[in-house]
Amino acid sequence: MKIPTYFAPKVWPKMSDTTHLEEKIAQLEKAVDDISSIVAEQHKELSLMVNRVRMLTEREAQREADGSGGVVIGDERPPHY
């Protein structure tokens, strides 16, 4: 995801203060909209990841309860030897 860069230093041409402020407000509104879209997308991704972790945690807890966990730790020999 690319985060936009809007506010690079600029040399502003001579214009009324109102015009300058209106342009700055328009840039800020665009930045807020873009960032809001990024946050919404990240929220969806994070929710999906939380659900996946929850599912995997429950699956592993069920495997341990069933006694069918198959993780070999260190020098421990697997049960089929």
MIGU-509616 format. One line per field, with one value per residue (C-alpha): residue number from 0; residue in three letters; x, y, z. Coordinates in Angstrom, 1 decimal, always signed. Layout:
n	NUM; ... $
res	ALA; ... $
x	X; ... $
y	Y; ... $
z	Z; ... $
//
This chain:
n	0; 1; 2; 3; 4; 5; 6; 7; 8; 9; 10; 11; 12; 13; 14; 15; 16; 17; 18; 19; 20; 21; 22; 23; 24; 25; 26; 27; 28; 29; 30; 31; 32; 33; 34; 35; 36; 37; 38; 39; 40; 41; 42; 43; 44; 45; 46; 47; 48; 49; 50; 51; 52; 53; 54; 55; 56; 57; 58; 59; 60; 61; 62; 63; 64; 65; 66; 67; 68; 69; 70; 71; 72; 73; 74; 75; 76; 77; 78; 79; 80 $
res	MET; LYS; ILE; PRO; THR; TYR; PHE; ALA; PRO; LYS; VAL; TRP; PRO; LYS; MET; SER; ASP; THR; THR; HIS; LEU; GLU; GLU; LYS; ILE; ALA; GLN; LEU; GLU; LYS; ALA; VAL; ASP; ASP; ILE; SER; SER; ILE; VAL; ALA; GLU; GLN; HIS; LYS; GLU; LEU; SER; LEU; MET; VAL; ASN; ARG; VAL; ARG; MET; LEU; THR; GLU; ARG; GLU; ALA; GLN; ARG; GLU; ALA; ASP; GLY; SER; GLY; GLY; VAL; VAL; ILE; GLY; ASP; GLU; ARG; PRO; PRO; HIS; TYR $
x	+0.0; +1.4; +0.8; +0.5; +2.8; +1.1; +2.9; +6.3; +7.7; +6.5; +7.1; +3.7; +3.0; +1.6; -2.2; -4.7; -4.7; -8.2; -7.1; -4.1; -6.2; -8.8; -6.1; -4.6; -8.0; -8.6; -5.2; -6.0; -9.4; -7.9; -5.3; -7.9; -10.0; -6.9; -5.8; -9.4; -9.5; -6.2; -7.4; -10.6; -8.6; -6.2; -9.2; -10.6; -7.2; -6.7; -10.2; -9.5; -6.2; -7.7; -10.3; -7.7; -5.6; -8.7; -9.5; -6.0; -5.8; -9.1; -7.9; -4.7; -6.5; -8.8; -5.8; -4.2; -7.4; -7.7; -4.1; -3.3; -0.8; +2.1; +4.8; +8.2; +10.3; +14.1; +15.5; +12.2; +11.4; +8.1; +5.6; +5.9; +9.6 $
y	+0.0; +3.3; +6.3; +9.5; +12.4; +15.7; +18.3; +18.7; +22.1; +24.4; +28.0; +29.5; +32.0; +35.4; +34.8; +36.0; +34.4; +33.0; +31.2; +29.8; +28.6; +27.0; +25.1; +23.9; +22.8; +20.9; +19.1; +18.3; +16.9; +14.7; +13.5; +12.7; +10.8; +8.8; +7.9; +7.0; +4.5; +3.0; +2.7; +1.0; -1.5; -2.2; -2.7; -5.4; -7.1; -7.0; -8.5; -11.3; -12.0; -12.0; -14.5; -16.7; -16.7; -17.5; -20.4; -21.8; -21.4; -23.3; -26.0; -26.5; -26.6; -29.3; -31.3; -31.1; -32.2; -35.1; -36.0; -35.8; -32.9; -33.7; -31.2; -32.6; -30.6; -30.9; -34.4; -36.0; -38.9; -38.9; -41.6; -43.7; -44.7 $
z	+0.0; -1.0; +1.4; -0.6; -0.1; -0.7; +1.2; -0.4; +0.1; -2.6; -3.6; -3.8; -6.5; -5.5; -4.9; -2.5; +1.0; +0.4; -2.8; -1.1; +1.8; -0.5; -2.3; +0.9; +2.2; -1.0; -0.7; +3.0; +2.1; -0.6; +1.8; +4.4; +1.8; +0.7; +4.2; +5.1; +2.2; +3.3; +6.9; +5.8; +3.7; +6.5; +8.9; +6.5; +6.2; +10.0; +10.6; +8.2; +9.9; +13.4; +12.2; +10.7; +13.9; +15.9; +13.6; +13.7; +17.5; +17.9; +15.4; +17.3; +20.7; +19.3; +18.0; +21.4; +23.1; +20.7; +21.3; +17.6; +17.8; +15.5; +16.5; +17.1; +19.5; +19.6; +19.5; +20.3; +18.0; +16.2; +17.4; +14.3; +15.0 $
//
